[in-house]
């Protein structure tokens, strides 16, 4: 039998952990996507040093377990004089982990845009940066949204690993409540439902954005205004 009183007695405590999870994930994504963009551009750079550093970073964080990365951030950084709270360490670790995957997603999206677009931009006098900003990246958005959504949902689930460094996020809070009540079934029902609600909300929003950008892309492909409009604007 379910003890429904647990939902009322410990619900507010679980919600506090959920709120911290939400803040950590939002901050990690806000840091991870821009960093992923720089890494993707760096990996495609013609400068070997930049390309090597970007590639090494991506491969390191893609090919090692996230829990090991968390431990390295939490236990190694203090040896170099950088002492941060567990929450900030969690944000940095999650952002670094996510950025490696975001970088590969963005790089694949850039490569999916026909090369003729970049060549046409260069033909009208654009620099590589102008071509990337005005031609390539806008067309990349609709391509990368689905995999970016999947990776975002993965980051939310991976945030549970931060409980291992005493971050009082949703999973850690659930473990604490379970330790007090000895009722794991009710506790982790609440935890699972909150993770599901957050992921489903984000997935629904991203699906709507994906449809919107897909429609815009189809209109662009039909009218082919990209290069011509930029020529008229003198870009």
C-alpha positions as CSV (number, residue, x, y, z in Angstrom):
1,X,0.0,0.0,0.0
2,X,1.2,3.5,-0.8
3,X,1.6,5.9,2.0
4,X,0.2,9.0,0.5
5,X,1.1,11.2,3.5
6,X,4.7,11.0,2.4
7,X,3.8,13.0,-0.8
8,X,2.4,15.8,1.4
9,X,5.1,15.7,4.2
10,X,8.1,15.5,1.9
11,X,6.8,17.0,-1.3
12,X,8.2,20.5,-0.5
13,X,11.6,19.1,0.2
14,X,11.6,17.1,-3.1
15,X,10.6,20.2,-4.9
16,X,13.5,22.1,-3.5
17,X,15.8,19.5,-5.0
18,X,14.0,19.7,-8.3
19,X,14.4,23.5,-8.3
20,X,18.2,23.1,-7.8
21,X,18.3,20.5,-10.6
22,X,16.5,22.9,-12.9
23,X,19.0,25.8,-12.1
24,X,22.0,23.6,-12.6
25,X,20.8,22.2,-15.9
26,X,19.8,25.6,-17.2
27,X,23.2,27.1,-16.3
28,X,25.1,24.1,-17.8
29,X,23.2,24.4,-21.1
30,X,23.7,28.2,-21.2
31,X,27.4,27.6,-20.9
32,X,27.6,24.4,-22.8
33,X,26.0,25.4,-26.1
34,X,28.2,28.5,-26.7
35,X,31.2,26.5,-25.7
36,X,30.1,23.7,-28.1
37,X,29.8,26.2,-30.9
38,X,33.3,27.5,-30.3
39,X,34.6,23.9,-30.2
40,X,32.8,23.0,-33.4
41,X,34.3,26.0,-35.2
42,X,37.7,25.3,-33.6
43,X,37.6,21.7,-34.8
44,X,37.0,22.9,-38.4
45,X,39.6,25.6,-38.1
46,X,42.5,25.7,-40.6
47,X,44.9,26.5,-37.7
48,X,46.3,23.2,-36.5
49,X,46.8,24.2,-32.9
50,X,43.2,25.4,-32.5
51,X,41.9,22.4,-34.3
52,X,44.1,20.1,-32.1
53,X,43.0,21.7,-28.8
54,X,39.3,21.6,-29.8
55,X,39.5,18.0,-31.0
56,X,41.4,16.9,-27.9
57,X,38.8,18.5,-25.6
58,X,35.9,17.0,-27.4
59,X,37.4,13.5,-27.5
60,X,38.4,13.6,-23.9
61,X,35.0,14.5,-22.6
62,X,33.1,12.2,-25.0
63,X,35.3,9.1,-24.3
64,X,35.4,9.2,-20.5
65,X,32.5,8.5,-18.0
66,X,30.8,11.5,-16.7
67,X,31.1,10.4,-13.1
68,X,34.9,10.4,-13.5
69,X,34.8,13.9,-14.9
70,X,32.7,15.0,-11.9
71,X,35.2,13.5,-9.5
72,X,38.1,15.2,-11.3
73,X,36.5,18.6,-11.2
74,X,35.5,18.2,-7.5
75,X,38.7,16.7,-6.1
76,X,41.5,18.0,-8.4
77,X,40.5,21.6,-8.8
78,X,41.2,22.4,-5.1
79,X,44.8,21.2,-5.5
80,X,45.3,24.1,-8.0
81,X,43.7,26.7,-5.6
82,X,40.3,26.7,-7.2
83,X,37.8,25.9,-4.5
84,X,34.2,26.0,-5.6
85,X,31.0,24.8,-4.0
86,X,29.6,21.4,-5.1
87,X,26.8,23.2,-7.1
88,X,29.3,25.3,-9.1
89,X,31.5,22.3,-9.7
90,X,28.4,20.4,-10.9
91,X,27.5,23.2,-13.3
92,X,31.0,23.3,-14.8
93,X,31.3,19.5,-15.1
94,X,27.9,19.2,-16.7
95,X,28.6,22.2,-19.1
96,X,32.0,20.7,-20.1
97,X,30.5,17.3,-20.7
98,X,27.6,18.6,-22.7
99,X,29.7,21.0,-24.7
100,X,31.7,18.1,-26.3
101,X,28.4,16.5,-27.6
102,X,26.9,19.9,-28.6
103,X,30.1,20.6,-30.6
104,X,29.8,17.4,-32.6
105,X,26.1,18.0,-33.2
106,X,26.8,21.6,-34.4
107,X,29.7,20.5,-36.5
108,X,27.6,17.8,-38.2
109,X,24.9,20.4,-38.8
110,X,27.3,22.8,-40.4
111,X,28.7,20.0,-42.7
112,X,25.1,19.2,-43.7
113,X,24.7,22.6,-45.3
114,X,25.6,22.4,-49.0
115,X,29.2,23.6,-49.6
116,X,28.0,25.7,-52.5
117,X,26.5,28.1,-50.0
118,X,29.9,28.9,-48.5
119,X,31.5,29.1,-51.9
120,X,28.8,31.5,-53.1
121,X,29.3,33.7,-50.0
122,X,33.0,33.9,-50.7
123,X,32.3,34.7,-54.3
124,X,30.4,37.9,-53.3
125,X,33.3,39.0,-51.1
126,X,32.3,37.6,-47.6
127,X,34.9,36.5,-45.1
128,X,34.6,33.0,-43.7
129,X,33.2,34.5,-40.4
130,X,30.5,36.6,-42.3
131,X,29.6,33.6,-44.3
132,X,29.3,31.4,-41.2
133,X,27.2,34.0,-39.3
134,X,24.9,35.1,-42.1
135,X,24.6,32.0,-44.3
136,X,25.6,28.7,-42.7
137,X,24.6,29.0,-39.0
138,X,21.0,30.2,-39.7
139,X,20.5,27.2,-41.9
140,X,22.0,24.9,-39.4
141,X,19.5,25.6,-36.6
142,X,16.7,23.5,-38.0
143,X,19.1,20.6,-38.7
144,X,20.6,20.5,-35.2
145,X,17.5,21.1,-33.1
146,X,16.4,17.4,-32.8
147,X,19.9,16.1,-31.7
148,X,20.3,19.1,-29.5
149,X,17.0,18.3,-27.8
150,X,18.1,14.7,-27.2
151,X,21.4,15.9,-25.7
152,X,19.6,18.3,-23.5
153,X,17.4,15.6,-22.1
154,X,20.5,13.5,-21.6
155,X,22.1,16.2,-19.5
156,X,19.0,16.5,-17.3
157,X,19.2,12.8,-16.6
158,X,23.0,12.9,-16.2
159,X,22.6,15.6,-13.5
160,X,21.6,12.8,-11.1
161,X,25.3,11.9,-11.0
162,X,26.0,15.1,-9.2
163,X,24.5,13.5,-6.1
164,X,27.8,11.7,-5.7
165,X,29.5,15.0,-4.8
166,X,26.8,16.0,-2.3
167,X,24.9,18.3,-4.6
168,X,21.4,18.4,-3.1
169,X,19.6,18.1,-6.4
170,X,16.6,16.0,-7.1
171,X,18.2,12.5,-6.8
172,X,20.2,13.4,-3.7
173,X,17.1,14.9,-2.1
174,X,15.2,11.7,-2.9
175,X,17.9,9.6,-1.3
176,X,17.8,11.7,1.9
177,X,14.0,11.4,2.1
178,X,14.2,7.7,1.5
179,X,16.7,7.5,4.3
180,X,14.3,9.2,6.7
181,X,11.1,7.4,5.7
182,X,12.4,4.0,4.5
183,X,9.8,4.2,1.8
184,X,11.8,4.1,-1.5
185,X,8.8,3.3,-3.7
186,X,6.8,6.5,-2.9
187,X,9.9,8.7,-2.8
188,X,11.3,7.6,-6.2
189,X,7.8,7.7,-7.8
190,X,7.9,11.5,-7.0
191,X,11.5,11.8,-8.3
192,X,10.7,9.9,-11.5
193,X,7.6,11.9,-12.2
194,X,9.4,15.2,-11.8
195,X,12.2,14.1,-14.1
196,X,9.6,12.9,-16.6
197,X,7.6,16.2,-16.4
198,X,10.7,18.3,-17.0
199,X,11.9,16.2,-19.9
200,X,8.5,16.1,-21.5
201,X,8.0,19.8,-21.2
202,X,11.4,20.5,-22.8
203,X,10.7,17.9,-25.6
204,X,7.3,19.5,-26.4
205,X,8.7,23.0,-26.6
206,X,11.6,21.8,-28.8
207,X,9.3,19.9,-31.1
208,X,7.3,23.1,-31.7
209,X,10.4,25.0,-32.4
210,X,11.6,22.3,-34.8
211,X,8.4,22.5,-36.7
212,X,8.7,26.3,-36.9
213,X,12.3,26.3,-38.2
214,X,11.5,23.5,-40.6
215,X,8.7,25.6,-42.2
216,X,11.0,28.6,-42.4
217,X,13.7,26.5,-44.0
218,X,11.3,25.2,-46.6
219,X,10.2,28.7,-47.5
220,X,13.9,29.7,-47.7
221,X,14.7,26.8,-50.0
222,X,11.7,27.6,-52.2
223,X,12.4,31.3,-52.6
224,X,16.3,31.0,-52.5
225,X,16.7,34.5,-51.0
226,X,19.8,34.0,-49.0
227,X,22.7,35.0,-51.3
228,X,20.7,37.4,-53.4
229,X,19.4,39.3,-50.4
230,X,22.8,39.6,-49.0
231,X,24.1,40.9,-52.3
232,X,21.5,43.6,-52.3
233,X,22.4,44.5,-48.7
234,X,26.0,44.7,-49.6
235,X,27.0,42.0,-47.1
